[in-house]
Amino acid sequence: MKNKINFGAIIVYYVIAVACRYAAVKTNLLSGIENPYLVILLRGVGPALGALACNQNILT
């Protein structure tokens, strides 16, 4: 059995992960948040959102 690679899902994951990381680190988007643990959590949410989007993309 031959496995198919879904390149569209890989591209969507990468774009979402990089865009969220860029928005969290290179902009002042998170500068108003006082809690450092929340800032760390929000900086790492990009890959999780990308995985969720790809999972939804595969299922539909």
PDBQT receptor file of N, H, CA, C and O in Angstrom, charges set to zero:
ATOM      1  N   MET A   1       0.837  -1.172   0.000  1.00  0.00    +0.000 N 
ATOM      2  CA  MET A   1       0.000   0.000   0.000  1.00  0.00    +0.000 C 
ATOM      3  C   MET A   1       0.886   1.240   0.000  1.00  0.00    +0.000 C 
ATOM      4  O   MET A   1       1.843   1.339   0.768  1.00  0.00    +0.000 OA
ATOM      5  N   LYS A   2       0.552   2.171  -0.865  1.00  0.00    +0.000 N 
ATOM      6  H   LYS A   2      -0.226   2.091  -1.489  1.00  0.00    +0.000 HD
ATOM      7  CA  LYS A   2       1.342   3.386  -1.010  1.00  0.00    +0.000 C 
ATOM      8  C   LYS A   2       0.717   4.510  -0.200  1.00  0.00    +0.000 C 
ATOM      9  O   LYS A   2      -0.476   4.787  -0.324  1.00  0.00    +0.000 OA
ATOM     10  N   ASN A   3       1.531   5.157   0.631  1.00  0.00    +0.000 N 
ATOM     11  H   ASN A   3       2.500   4.932   0.732  1.00  0.00    +0.000 HD
ATOM     12  CA  ASN A   3       1.054   6.284   1.431  1.00  0.00    +0.000 C 
ATOM     13  C   ASN A   3       1.131   7.567   0.626  1.00  0.00    +0.000 C 
ATOM     14  O   ASN A   3       2.135   7.847  -0.028  1.00  0.00    +0.000 OA
ATOM     15  N   LYS A   4       0.057   8.342   0.683  1.00  0.00    +0.000 N 
ATOM     16  H   LYS A   4      -0.758   8.115   1.215  1.00  0.00    +0.000 HD
ATOM     17  CA  LYS A   4       0.049   9.631   0.010  1.00  0.00    +0.000 C 
ATOM     18  C   LYS A   4       0.433  10.705   1.015  1.00  0.00    +0.000 C 
ATOM     19  O   LYS A   4      -0.030  10.697   2.155  1.00  0.00    +0.000 OA
ATOM     20  N   ILE A   5       1.266  11.612   0.589  1.00  0.00    +0.000 N 
ATOM     21  H   ILE A   5       1.642  11.619  -0.337  1.00  0.00    +0.000 HD
ATOM     22  CA  ILE A   5       1.666  12.729   1.439  1.00  0.00    +0.000 C 
ATOM     23  C   ILE A   5       0.810  13.925   1.068  1.00  0.00    +0.000 C 
ATOM     24  O   ILE A   5       0.739  14.318  -0.096  1.00  0.00    +0.000 OA
ATOM     25  N   ASN A   6       0.165  14.496   2.063  1.00  0.00    +0.000 N 
ATOM     26  H   ASN A   6       0.222  14.177   3.009  1.00  0.00    +0.000 HD
ATOM     27  CA  ASN A   6      -0.695  15.650   1.841  1.00  0.00    +0.000 C 
ATOM     28  C   ASN A   6       0.141  16.925   1.983  1.00  0.00    +0.000 C 
ATOM     29  O   ASN A   6       0.284  17.471   3.077  1.00  0.00    +0.000 OA
ATOM     30  N   PHE A   7       0.683  17.383   0.868  1.00  0.00    +0.000 N 
ATOM     31  H   PHE A   7       0.567  16.940  -0.021  1.00  0.00    +0.000 HD
ATOM     32  CA  PHE A   7       1.543  18.558   0.894  1.00  0.00    +0.000 C 
ATOM     33  C   PHE A   7       0.771  19.823   1.240  1.00  0.00    +0.000 C 
ATOM     34  O   PHE A   7       1.337  20.757   1.808  1.00  0.00    +0.000 OA
ATOM     35  N   GLY A   8      -0.502  19.865   0.907  1.00  0.00    +0.000 N 
ATOM     36  H   GLY A   8      -0.961  19.106   0.445  1.00  0.00    +0.000 HD
ATOM     37  CA  GLY A   8      -1.328  21.015   1.268  1.00  0.00    +0.000 C 
ATOM     38  C   GLY A   8      -1.423  21.186   2.776  1.00  0.00    +0.000 C 
ATOM     39  O   GLY A   8      -1.346  22.305   3.284  1.00  0.00    +0.000 OA
ATOM     40  N   ALA A   9      -1.588  20.082   3.490  1.00  0.00    +0.000 N 
ATOM     41  H   ALA A   9      -1.650  19.173   3.077  1.00  0.00    +0.000 HD
ATOM     42  CA  ALA A   9      -1.662  20.139   4.951  1.00  0.00    +0.000 C 
ATOM     43  C   ALA A   9      -0.327  20.564   5.550  1.00  0.00    +0.000 C 
ATOM     44  O   ALA A   9      -0.301  21.279   6.552  1.00  0.00    +0.000 OA
ATOM     45  N   ILE A  10       0.768  20.139   4.958  1.00  0.00    +0.000 N 
ATOM     46  H   ILE A  10       0.747  19.558   4.144  1.00  0.00    +0.000 HD
ATOM     47  CA  ILE A  10       2.089  20.527   5.450  1.00  0.00    +0.000 C 
ATOM     48  C   ILE A  10       2.306  22.023   5.261  1.00  0.00    +0.000 C 
ATOM     49  O   ILE A  10       2.835  22.690   6.150  1.00  0.00    +0.000 OA
ATOM     50  N   ILE A  11       1.906  22.545   4.126  1.00  0.00    +0.000 N 
ATOM     51  H   ILE A  11       1.476  22.003   3.404  1.00  0.00    +0.000 HD
ATOM     52  CA  ILE A  11       2.057  23.978   3.855  1.00  0.00    +0.000 C 
ATOM     53  C   ILE A  11       1.178  24.800   4.779  1.00  0.00    +0.000 C 
ATOM     54  O   ILE A  11       1.616  25.826   5.300  1.00  0.00    +0.000 OA
ATOM     55  N   VAL A  12      -0.068  24.360   4.990  1.00  0.00    +0.000 N 
ATOM     56  H   VAL A  12      -0.424  23.527   4.566  1.00  0.00    +0.000 HD
ATOM     57  CA  VAL A  12      -0.975  25.079   5.900  1.00  0.00    +0.000 C 
ATOM     58  C   VAL A  12      -0.409  25.096   7.311  1.00  0.00    +0.000 C 
ATOM     59  O   VAL A  12      -0.428  26.134   7.972  1.00  0.00    +0.000 OA
ATOM     60  N   TYR A  13       0.094  23.962   7.778  1.00  0.00    +0.000 N 
ATOM     61  H   TYR A  13       0.109  23.119   7.241  1.00  0.00    +0.000 HD
ATOM     62  CA  TYR A  13       0.695  23.887   9.114  1.00  0.00    +0.000 C 
ATOM     63  C   TYR A  13       1.855  24.862   9.242  1.00  0.00    +0.000 C 
ATOM     64  O   TYR A  13       1.930  25.620  10.209  1.00  0.00    +0.000 OA
ATOM     65  N   TYR A  14       2.754  24.844   8.273  1.00  0.00    +0.000 N 
ATOM     66  H   TYR A  14       2.692  24.228   7.488  1.00  0.00    +0.000 HD
ATOM     67  CA  TYR A  14       3.939  25.681   8.334  1.00  0.00    +0.000 C 
ATOM     68  C   TYR A  14       3.589  27.164   8.317  1.00  0.00    +0.000 C 
ATOM     69  O   TYR A  14       4.143  27.944   9.092  1.00  0.00    +0.000 OA
ATOM     70  N   VAL A  15       2.678  27.552   7.442  1.00  0.00    +0.000 N 
ATOM     71  H   VAL A  15       2.228  26.919   6.813  1.00  0.00    +0.000 HD
ATOM     72  CA  VAL A  15       2.288  28.964   7.334  1.00  0.00    +0.000 C 
ATOM     73  C   VAL A  15       1.647  29.449   8.624  1.00  0.00    +0.000 C 
ATOM     74  O   VAL A  15       1.979  30.532   9.106  1.00  0.00    +0.000 OA
ATOM     75  N   ILE A  16       0.739  28.670   9.189  1.00  0.00    +0.000 N 
ATOM     76  H   ILE A  16       0.470  27.790   8.797  1.00  0.00    +0.000 HD
ATOM     77  CA  ILE A  16       0.077  29.078  10.430  1.00  0.00    +0.000 C 
ATOM     78  C   ILE A  16       1.069  29.140  11.582  1.00  0.00    +0.000 C 
ATOM     79  O   ILE A  16       1.041  30.085  12.370  1.00  0.00    +0.000 OA
ATOM     80  N   ALA A  17       1.939  28.153  11.691  1.00  0.00    +0.000 N 
ATOM     81  H   ALA A  17       1.962  27.385  11.051  1.00  0.00    +0.000 HD
ATOM     82  CA  ALA A  17       2.916  28.126  12.785  1.00  0.00    +0.000 C 
ATOM     83  C   ALA A  17       3.878  29.306  12.704  1.00  0.00    +0.000 C 
ATOM     84  O   ALA A  17       4.156  29.951  13.714  1.00  0.00    +0.000 OA
ATOM     85  N   VAL A  18       4.381  29.588  11.517  1.00  0.00    +0.000 N 
ATOM     86  H   VAL A  18       4.155  29.063  10.697  1.00  0.00    +0.000 HD
ATOM     87  CA  VAL A  18       5.330  30.688  11.353  1.00  0.00    +0.000 C 
ATOM     88  C   VAL A  18       4.642  32.039  11.534  1.00  0.00    +0.000 C 
ATOM     89  O   VAL A  18       5.205  32.940  12.155  1.00  0.00    +0.000 OA
ATOM     90  N   ALA A  19       3.437  32.187  11.001  1.00  0.00    +0.000 N 
ATOM     91  H   ALA A  19       2.979  31.455  10.497  1.00  0.00    +0.000 HD
ATOM     92  CA  ALA A  19       2.724  33.462  11.134  1.00  0.00    +0.000 C 
ATOM     93  C   ALA A  19       2.394  33.775  12.597  1.00  0.00    +0.000 C 
ATOM     94  O   ALA A  19       2.546  34.914  13.038  1.00  0.00    +0.000 OA
ATOM     95  N   CYS A  20       1.954  32.785  13.334  1.00  0.00    +0.000 N 
ATOM     96  H   CYS A  20       1.830  31.860  12.976  1.00  0.00    +0.000 HD
ATOM     97  CA  CYS A  20       1.642  33.003  14.752  1.00  0.00    +0.000 C 
ATOM     98  C   CYS A  20       2.901  33.295  15.550  1.00  0.00    +0.000 C 
ATOM     99  O   CYS A  20       2.891  34.152  16.434  1.00  0.00    +0.000 OA
ATOM    100  N   ARG A  21       3.973  32.599  15.251  1.00  0.00    +0.000 N 
ATOM    101  H   ARG A  21       3.981  31.903  14.534  1.00  0.00    +0.000 HD
ATOM    102  CA  ARG A  21       5.227  32.838  15.962  1.00  0.00    +0.000 C 
ATOM    103  C   ARG A  21       5.766  34.239  15.657  1.00  0.00    +0.000 C 
ATOM    104  O   ARG A  21       6.256  34.928  16.551  1.00  0.00    +0.000 OA
ATOM    105  N   TYR A  22       5.672  34.653  14.399  1.00  0.00    +0.000 N 
ATOM    106  H   TYR A  22       5.273  34.093  13.672  1.00  0.00    +0.000 HD
ATOM    107  CA  TYR A  22       6.123  35.987  14.025  1.00  0.00    +0.000 C 
ATOM    108  C   TYR A  22       5.289  37.053  14.725  1.00  0.00    +0.000 C 
ATOM    109  O   TYR A  22       5.829  38.034  15.236  1.00  0.00    +0.000 OA
ATOM    110  N   ALA A  23       3.981  36.862  14.748  1.00  0.00    +0.000 N 
ATOM    111  H   ALA A  23       3.541  36.066  14.333  1.00  0.00    +0.000 HD
ATOM    112  CA  ALA A  23       3.102  37.836  15.399  1.00  0.00    +0.000 C 
ATOM    113  C   ALA A  23       3.373  37.925  16.897  1.00  0.00    +0.000 C 
ATOM    114  O   ALA A  23       3.255  39.000  17.485  1.00  0.00    +0.000 OA
ATOM    115  N   ALA A  24       3.732  36.816  17.510  1.00  0.00    +0.000 N 
ATOM    116  H   ALA A  24       3.828  35.942  17.032  1.00  0.00    +0.000 HD
ATOM    117  CA  ALA A  24       3.964  36.805  18.957  1.00  0.00    +0.000 C 
ATOM    118  C   ALA A  24       5.324  37.368  19.335  1.00  0.00    +0.000 C 
ATOM    119  O   ALA A  24       5.465  37.969  20.400  1.00  0.00    +0.000 OA
ATOM    120  N   VAL A  25       6.328  37.187  18.484  1.00  0.00    +0.000 N 
ATOM    121  H   VAL A  25       6.214  36.699  17.619  1.00  0.00    +0.000 HD
ATOM    122  CA  VAL A  25       7.689  37.565  18.860  1.00  0.00    +0.000 C 
ATOM    123  C   VAL A  25       8.117  38.905  18.260  1.00  0.00    +0.000 C 
ATOM    124  O   VAL A  25       8.727  39.715  18.957  1.00  0.00    +0.000 OA
ATOM    125  N   LYS A  26       7.822  39.148  17.023  1.00  0.00    +0.000 N 
ATOM    126  H   LYS A  26       7.326  38.490  16.456  1.00  0.00    +0.000 HD
ATOM    127  CA  LYS A  26       8.337  40.327  16.328  1.00  0.00    +0.000 C 
ATOM    128  C   LYS A  26       7.435  41.554  16.417  1.00  0.00    +0.000 C 
ATOM    129  O   LYS A  26       7.856  42.642  16.024  1.00  0.00    +0.000 OA
ATOM    130  N   THR A  27       6.223  41.418  16.914  1.00  0.00    +0.000 N 
ATOM    131  H   THR A  27       5.881  40.534  17.233  1.00  0.00    +0.000 HD
ATOM    132  CA  THR A  27       5.322  42.557  17.053  1.00  0.00    +0.000 C 
ATOM    133  C   THR A  27       5.084  42.830  18.526  1.00  0.00    +0.000 C 
ATOM    134  O   THR A  27       5.542  42.074  19.383  1.00  0.00    +0.000 OA
ATOM    135  N   ASN A  28       4.386  43.885  18.817  1.00  0.00    +0.000 N 
ATOM    136  H   ASN A  28       4.014  44.499  18.121  1.00  0.00    +0.000 HD
ATOM    137  CA  ASN A  28       4.056  44.244  20.196  1.00  0.00    +0.000 C 
ATOM    138  C   ASN A  28       2.688  43.691  20.601  1.00  0.00    +0.000 C 
ATOM    139  O   ASN A  28       2.038  44.242  21.488  1.00  0.00    +0.000 OA
ATOM    140  N   LEU A  29       2.266  42.650  19.982  1.00  0.00    +0.000 N 
ATOM    141  H   LEU A  29       2.795  42.202  19.261  1.00  0.00    +0.000 HD
ATOM    142  CA  LEU A  29       0.956  42.073  20.228  1.00  0.00    +0.000 C 
ATOM    143  C   LEU A  29       0.801  41.587  21.666  1.00  0.00    +0.000 C 
ATOM    144  O   LEU A  29      -0.268  41.746  22.256  1.00  0.00    +0.000 OA
ATOM    145  N   LEU A  30       1.840  41.003  22.232  1.00  0.00    +0.000 N 
ATOM    146  H   LEU A  30       2.708  40.873  21.752  1.00  0.00    +0.000 HD
ATOM    147  CA  LEU A  30       1.769  40.439  23.581  1.00  0.00    +0.000 C 
ATOM    148  C   LEU A  30       2.393  41.345  24.637  1.00  0.00    +0.000 C 
ATOM    149  O   LEU A  30       2.570  40.924  25.780  1.00  0.00    +0.000 OA
ATOM    150  N   SER A  31       2.728  42.576  24.277  1.00  0.00    +0.000 N 
ATOM    151  H   SER A  31       2.585  42.919  23.348  1.00  0.00    +0.000 HD
ATOM    152  CA  SER A  31       3.425  43.452  25.224  1.00  0.00    +0.000 C 
ATOM    153  C   SER A  31       2.537  43.900  26.381  1.00  0.00    +0.000 C 
ATOM    154  O   SER A  31       3.056  44.271  27.434  1.00  0.00    +0.000 OA
ATOM    155  N   GLY A  32       1.239  43.878  26.220  1.00  0.00    +0.000 N 
ATOM    156  H   GLY A  32       0.818  43.576  25.365  1.00  0.00    +0.000 HD
ATOM    157  CA  GLY A  32       0.346  44.316  27.284  1.00  0.00    +0.000 C 
ATOM    158  C   GLY A  32       0.018  43.244  28.311  1.00  0.00    +0.000 C 
ATOM    159  O   GLY A  32      -0.667  43.522  29.295  1.00  0.00    +0.000 OA
ATOM    160  N   ILE A  33       0.495  42.030  28.098  1.00  0.00    +0.000 N 
ATOM    161  H   ILE A  33       1.051  41.805  27.299  1.00  0.00    +0.000 HD
ATOM    162  CA  ILE A  33       0.194  40.928  29.010  1.00  0.00    +0.000 C 
ATOM    163  C   ILE A  33       1.246  40.900  30.110  1.00  0.00    +0.000 C 
ATOM    164  O   ILE A  33       2.444  40.846  29.834  1.00  0.00    +0.000 OA
ATOM    165  N   GLU A  34       0.794  40.936  31.349  1.00  0.00    +0.000 N 
ATOM    166  H   GLU A  34      -0.180  40.980  31.574  1.00  0.00    +0.000 HD
ATOM    167  CA  GLU A  34       1.697  40.993  32.505  1.00  0.00    +0.000 C 
ATOM    168  C   GLU A  34       2.217  39.613  32.922  1.00  0.00    +0.000 C 
ATOM    169  O   GLU A  34       3.344  39.501  33.404  1.00  0.00    +0.000 OA
ATOM    170  N   ASN A  35       1.428  38.587  32.745  1.00  0.00    +0.000 N 
ATOM    171  H   ASN A  35       0.512  38.677  32.353  1.00  0.00    +0.000 HD
ATOM    172  CA  ASN A  35       1.776  37.249  33.210  1.00  0.00    +0.000 C 
ATOM    173  C   ASN A  35       2.784  36.598  32.252  1.00  0.00    +0.000 C 
ATOM    174  O   ASN A  35       2.456  36.346  31.093  1.00  0.00    +0.000 OA
ATOM    175  N   PRO A  36       4.014  36.325  32.729  1.00  0.00    +0.000 N 
ATOM    176  CA  PRO A  36       5.025  35.753  31.818  1.00  0.00    +0.000 C 
ATOM    177  C   PRO A  36       4.688  34.329  31.364  1.00  0.00    +0.000 C 
ATOM    178  O   PRO A  36       5.079  33.931  30.267  1.00  0.00    +0.000 OA
ATOM    179  N   TYR A  37       3.987  33.573  32.165  1.00  0.00    +0.000 N 
ATOM    180  H   TYR A  37       3.669  33.896  33.056  1.00  0.00    +0.000 HD
ATOM    181  CA  TYR A  37       3.619  32.210  31.776  1.00  0.00    +0.000 C 
ATOM    182  C   TYR A  37       2.604  32.220  30.634  1.00  0.00    +0.000 C 
ATOM    183  O   TYR A  37       2.645  31.368  29.746  1.00  0.00    +0.000 OA
ATOM    184  N   LEU A  38       1.703  33.182  30.669  1.00  0.00    +0.000 N 
ATOM    185  H   LEU A  38       1.669  33.874  31.390  1.00  0.00    +0.000 HD
ATOM    186  CA  LEU A  38       0.726  33.315  29.587  1.00  0.00    +0.000 C 
ATOM    187  C   LEU A  38       1.410  33.745  28.296  1.00  0.00    +0.000 C 
ATOM    188  O   LEU A  38       1.028  33.294  27.217  1.00  0.00    +0.000 OA
ATOM    189  N   VAL A  39       2.399  34.598  28.391  1.00  0.00    +0.000 N 
ATOM    190  H   VAL A  39       2.710  34.964  29.269  1.00  0.00    +0.000 HD
ATOM    191  CA  VAL A  39       3.153  35.028  27.209  1.00  0.00    +0.000 C 
ATOM    192  C   VAL A  39       3.874  33.833  26.586  1.00  0.00    +0.000 C 
ATOM    193  O   VAL A  39       3.857  33.665  25.366  1.00  0.00    +0.000 OA
ATOM    194  N   ILE A  40       4.501  33.011  27.411  1.00  0.00    +0.000 N 
ATOM    195  H   ILE A  40       4.514  33.148  28.401  1.00  0.00    +0.000 HD
ATOM    196  CA  ILE A  40       5.190  31.819  26.910  1.00  0.00    +0.000 C 
ATOM    197  C   ILE A  40       4.190  30.872  26.244  1.00  0.00    +0.000 C 
ATOM    198  O   ILE A  40       4.477  30.299  25.193  1.00  0.00    +0.000 OA
ATOM    199  N   LEU A  41       3.042  30.714  26.847  1.00  0.00    +0.000 N 
ATOM    200  H   LEU A  41       2.809  31.180  27.700  1.00  0.00    +0.000 HD
ATOM    201  CA  LEU A  41       2.009  29.845  26.280  1.00  0.00    +0.000 C 
ATOM    202  C   LEU A  41       1.524  30.378  24.939  1.00  0.00    +0.000 C 
ATOM    203  O   LEU A  41       1.349  29.613  23.990  1.00  0.00    +0.000 OA
ATOM    204  N   LEU A  42       1.306  31.676  24.859  1.00  0.00    +0.000 N 
ATOM    205  H   LEU A  42       1.448  32.297  25.629  1.00  0.00    +0.000 HD
ATOM    206  CA  LEU A  42       0.810  32.254  23.612  1.00  0.00    +0.000 C 
ATOM    207  C   LEU A  42       1.870  32.269  22.517  1.00  0.00    +0.000 C 
ATOM    208  O   LEU A  42       1.528  32.243  21.335  1.00  0.00    +0.000 OA
ATOM    209  N   ARG A  43       3.133  32.311  22.880  1.00  0.00    +0.000 N 
ATOM    210  H   ARG A  43       3.411  32.333  23.841  1.00  0.00    +0.000 HD
ATOM    211  CA  ARG A  43       4.197  32.226  21.874  1.00  0.00    +0.000 C 
ATOM    212  C   ARG A  43       4.247  30.849  21.235  1.00  0.00    +0.000 C 
ATOM    213  O   ARG A  43       4.634  30.725  20.073  1.00  0.00    +0.000 OA
ATOM    214  N   GLY A  44       3.870  29.827  21.961  1.00  0.00    +0.000 N 
ATOM    215  H   GLY A  44       3.556  29.927  22.905  1.00  0.00    +0.000 HD
ATOM    216  CA  GLY A  44       3.946  28.468  21.444  1.00  0.00    +0.000 C 
ATOM    217  C   GLY A  44       2.647  27.927  20.891  1.00  0.00    +0.000 C 
ATOM    218  O   GLY A  44       2.567  26.744  20.563  1.00  0.00    +0.000 OA
ATOM    219  N   VAL A  45       1.637  28.754  20.778  1.00  0.00    +0.000 N 
ATOM    220  H   VAL A  45       1.702  29.716  21.045  1.00  0.00    +0.000 HD
ATOM    221  CA  VAL A  45       0.334  28.271  20.343  1.00  0.00    +0.000 C 
ATOM    222  C   VAL A  45       0.258  28.086  18.814  1.00  0.00    +0.000 C 
ATOM    223  O   VAL A  45      -0.658  27.426  18.324  1.00  0.00    +0.000 OA
ATOM    224  N   GLY A  46       1.192  28.649  18.073  1.00  0.00    +0.000 N 
ATOM    225  H   GLY A  46       1.936  29.185  18.472  1.00  0.00    +0.000 HD
ATOM    226  CA  GLY A  46       1.171  28.551  16.615  1.00  0.00    +0.000 C 
ATOM    227  C   GLY A  46       1.190  27.128  16.084  1.00  0.00    +0.000 C 
ATOM    228  O   GLY A  46       0.340  26.779  15.264  1.00  0.00    +0.000 OA
ATOM    229  N   PRO A  47       2.125  26.293  16.519  1.00  0.00    +0.000 N 
ATOM    230  CA  PRO A  47       2.110  24.911  16.042  1.00  0.00    +0.000 C 
ATOM    231  C   PRO A  47       0.844  24.150  16.427  1.00  0.00    +0.000 C 
ATOM    232  O   PRO A  47       0.377  23.295  15.675  1.00  0.00    +0.000 OA
ATOM    233  N   ALA A  48       0.295  24.458  17.590  1.00  0.00    +0.000 N 
ATOM    234  H   ALA A  48       0.674  25.153  18.201  1.00  0.00    +0.000 HD
ATOM    235  CA  ALA A  48      -0.942  23.786  17.983  1.00  0.00    +0.000 C 
ATOM    236  C   ALA A  48      -2.102  24.204  17.073  1.00  0.00    +0.000 C 
ATOM    237  O   ALA A  48      -2.910  23.367  16.673  1.00  0.00    +0.000 OA
ATOM    238  N   LEU A  49      -2.181  25.484  16.750  1.00  0.00    +0.000 N 
ATOM    239  H   LEU A  49      -1.524  26.164  17.075  1.00  0.00    +0.000 HD
ATOM    240  CA  LEU A  49      -3.231  25.948  15.833  1.00  0.00    +0.000 C 
ATOM    241  C   LEU A  49      -3.027  25.376  14.432  1.00  0.00    +0.000 C 
ATOM    242  O   LEU A  49      -3.991  25.011  13.758  1.00  0.00    +0.000 OA
ATOM    243  N   GLY A  50      -1.778  25.300  14.000  1.00  0.00    +0.000 N 
ATOM    244  H   GLY A  50      -0.995  25.596  14.548  1.00  0.00    +0.000 HD
ATOM    245  CA  GLY A  50      -1.495  24.712  12.695  1.00  0.00    +0.000 C 
ATOM    246  C   GLY A  50      -1.877  23.248  12.631  1.00  0.00    +0.000 C 
ATOM    247  O   GLY A  50      -2.431  22.789  11.631  1.00  0.00    +0.000 OA
ATOM    248  N   ALA A  51      -1.583  22.509  13.695  1.00  0.00    +0.000 N 
ATOM    249  H   ALA A  51      -1.133  22.881  14.507  1.00  0.00    +0.000 HD
ATOM    250  CA  ALA A  51      -1.952  21.089  13.733  1.00  0.00    +0.000 C 
ATOM    251  C   ALA A  51      -3.462  20.916  13.739  1.00  0.00    +0.000 C 
ATOM    252  O   ALA A  51      -3.992  20.017  13.087  1.00  0.00    +0.000 OA
ATOM    253  N   LEU A  52      -4.149  21.769  14.470  1.00  0.00    +0.000 N 
ATOM    254  H   LEU A  52      -3.719  22.500  15.001  1.00  0.00    +0.000 HD
ATOM    255  CA  LEU A  52      -5.606  21.704  14.504  1.00  0.00    +0.000 C 
ATOM    256  C   LEU A  52      -6.195  22.009  13.133  1.00  0.00    +0.000 C 
ATOM    257  O   LEU A  52      -7.134  21.339  12.703  1.00  0.00    +0.000 OA
ATOM    258  N   ALA A  53      -5.660  23.005  12.444  1.00  0.00    +0.000 N 
ATOM    259  H   ALA A  53      -4.898  23.549  12.793  1.00  0.00    +0.000 HD
ATOM    260  CA  ALA A  53      -6.152  23.357  11.118  1.00  0.00    +0.000 C 
ATOM    261  C   ALA A  53      -5.883  22.232  10.115  1.00  0.00    +0.000 C 
ATOM    262  O   ALA A  53      -6.726  21.934   9.270  1.00  0.00    +0.000 OA
ATOM    263  N   CYS A  54      -4.718  21.616  10.212  1.00  0.00    +0.000 N 
ATOM    264  H   CYS A  54      -4.033  21.858  10.898  1.00  0.00    +0.000 HD
ATOM    265  CA  CYS A  54      -4.398  20.513   9.295  1.00  0.00    +0.000 C 
ATOM    266  C   CYS A  54      -5.251  19.292   9.572  1.00  0.00    +0.000 C 
ATOM    267  O   CYS A  54      -5.663  18.591   8.647  1.00  0.00    +0.000 OA
ATOM    268  N   ASN A  55      -5.513  19.040  10.833  1.00  0.00    +0.000 N 
ATOM    269  H   ASN A  55      -5.178  19.609  11.583  1.00  0.00    +0.000 HD
ATOM    270  CA  ASN A  55      -6.362  17.916  11.187  1.00  0.00    +0.000 C 
ATOM    271  C   ASN A  55      -7.768  18.123  10.646  1.00  0.00    +0.000 C 
ATOM    272  O   ASN A  55      -8.379  17.184  10.135  1.00  0.00    +0.000 OA
ATOM    273  N   GLN A  56      -8.276  19.320  10.752  1.00  0.00    +0.000 N 
ATOM    274  H   GLN A  56      -7.780  20.082  11.167  1.00  0.00    +0.000 HD
ATOM    275  CA  GLN A  56      -9.601  19.624  10.212  1.00  0.00    +0.000 C 
ATOM    276  C   GLN A  56      -9.587  19.551   8.682  1.00  0.00    +0.000 C 
ATOM    277  O   GLN A  56     -10.572  19.147   8.064  1.00  0.00    +0.000 OA
ATOM    278  N   ASN A  57      -8.472  19.943   8.086  1.00  0.00    +0.000 N 
ATOM    279  H   ASN A  57      -7.672  20.271   8.588  1.00  0.00    +0.000 HD
ATOM    280  CA  ASN A  57      -8.333  19.893   6.631  1.00  0.00    +0.000 C 
ATOM    281  C   ASN A  57      -8.339  18.455   6.128  1.00  0.00    +0.000 C 
ATOM    282  O   ASN A  57      -8.891  18.170   5.065  1.00  0.00    +0.000 OA
ATOM    283  N   ILE A  58      -7.731  17.555   6.882  1.00  0.00    +0.000 N 
ATOM    284  H   ILE A  58      -7.283  17.787   7.745  1.00  0.00    +0.000 HD
ATOM    285  CA  ILE A  58      -7.661  16.151   6.479  1.00  0.00    +0.000 C 
ATOM    286  C   ILE A  58      -9.020  15.472   6.628  1.00  0.00    +0.000 C 
ATOM    287  O   ILE A  58      -9.405  14.647   5.800  1.00  0.00    +0.000 OA
ATOM    288  N   LEU A  59      -9.734  15.823   7.684  1.00  0.00    +0.000 N 
ATOM    289  H   LEU A  59      -9.420  16.493   8.357  1.00  0.00    +0.000 HD
ATOM    290  CA  LEU A  59     -10.988  15.144   7.944  1.00  0.00    +0.000 C 
ATOM    291  C   LEU A  59     -12.102  15.544   6.999  1.00  0.00    +0.000 C 
ATOM    292  O   LEU A  59     -13.054  14.785   6.819  1.00  0.00    +0.000 OA
ATOM    293  N   THR A  60     -12.009  16.717   6.391  1.00  0.00    +0.000 N 
ATOM    294  H   THR A  60     -11.235  17.334   6.537  1.00  0.00    +0.000 HD
ATOM    295  CA  THR A  60     -13.104  17.162   5.495  1.00  0.00    +0.000 C 
ATOM    296  C   THR A  60     -12.826  16.827   4.071  1.00  0.00    +0.000 C 
ATOM    297  O   THR A  60     -13.637  17.129   3.196  1.00  0.00    +0.000 OA
TER     298      THR A  60
